[in-house]
Amino acid sequence: MSKYTYVCCNCKKHFFDEGVKYLCPDCSASNNPSLPPKGVLKVIYNYQDIKKRYFHENRLFESLHTNRYIDLLPIKSPDSLSPLRTGHTPLYSFFSKKLNDTFEEFNVFFKDDSRNPTFSLKDRASDLVSAFAKENGISTIIAASTGNAGSSIAGICASQGQKAIVMVPAKAPIAKLLQIMHYGAQIIPVDGTYDDAFELSLKASEKFGFYNRNTAYNPLTIEGKKTVAFEIFADLNKILPDLIFVSVGDGVIISGLYKGFEDLLQLGIIDRIPTIVAVQSDKSKNLIANMDNDSFILYPSSTVADSISVDVPRNFYMAKHFIKEYSGKCILVSDEEIIKASSELSNKTGIFSEPAASAAYAGFIKYINKDIIKKNQNVVILLTGSGLKDLKNVERLHEMPEAVVPDINAINNIF
Ligand SMILES: *Cc1c(COP(=O)(O)O)cnc(C)c1O
């Protein structure tokens, strides 16, 4: 019996696990690059079989955790994963009043996924894709990226002795571009948008046979990102949070979160899914703006938060389905609110996040102003990438004081 199968989000057809799989061949045949793709695949496991296997243990979640969740990953062995430490990122606890004394009394937890090997949550997906490649004798992986997925696959591939090819918009933040090159990946800057790079990389995979890590196109990206849900549950000692705020671009991180909790629901470990709040910039709002539309309307994106600047959300249908099914919420924030939230977050917590990650905090602030969070509730804010990846947006906020001569009398008037 195979460990897992794929199910098409659109037609619900099942596919077996042999070899590389991308989109559902039937549903993707008529895909148009200017619309969200149909036919993204979801990985499902034989949940009854897992329960049976751990039948004599009443601590099912602990056993799964001890085994590095291998029963819920589409690879054979955890040893195929990168030797770098992916995931196991800290969950920091802050009392709401410490962040802002006008808040109700509740608990705020920051899951700091900038503490991954290449400083973003993307490593969770790259690590799984790379492990799958290793188990299947594939040595070259290509990806299109706004920057983080590219630096992530570059770093993870370096750790595994694999070759990475990364297509990025030439205008991506310089730190991300340098990071990709420094890990030794082959970088292909594309004179165009992320969406242009995405399409080009699909054609390159087809023509040259490279294994493709593109987000959502490769279903393992969703599976990799779901481990953050398992960790949040474990970090909170098996208490489900009431609310989770997450920034959204292509809609893979949010789907991963849902998928992780859904796996736990299928296993009877939890009995509900937390309320997840999707946050987008109002300058890149195509997932939220189209939630209730019958046909997709494209609003061109131009947000300063480059990691969530996406014209065509690649996992639109799956994310929409999850949000509807589990009564998730959506919130739009302005770029000004994102930048302000980024400063506030650093000032109040000591965590330095890139704008796309700070967007989740901006959404939380805005949500509090609209909808009261109740006393003693547990709120998780998922911080997806490091502030050092994009200094341009920070640079313009600060003015460097003039240098002083190193003489105690010269600083008399400063304090
Ligand atoms: C990729 C990314 C996101 C958005 O994730 P999606 O899966 O595209 O929705 C958010 N923040 C950071 C830092 C990212 O790199």
The ligand as a Gaussian input file, in Angstrom:
#p B3LYP/6-31G(d) Opt

LIG

0 1
 C        6.740000      33.671000       0.254000
 C        6.541000      34.570000       1.408000
 C        5.267000      34.937000       1.856000
 C        4.003000      34.508000       1.187000
 O        3.826000      33.134000       1.045000
 P        2.858000      32.522000      -0.072000
 O        2.971000      31.092000       0.064000
 O        3.368000      33.056000      -1.392000
 O        1.490000      33.068000       0.203000
 C        5.185000      35.738000       2.977000
 N        6.290000      36.213000       3.590000
 C        7.526000      35.888000       3.183000
 C        8.701000      36.453000       3.894000
 C        7.704000      35.070000       2.073000
 O        8.946000      34.785000       1.654000

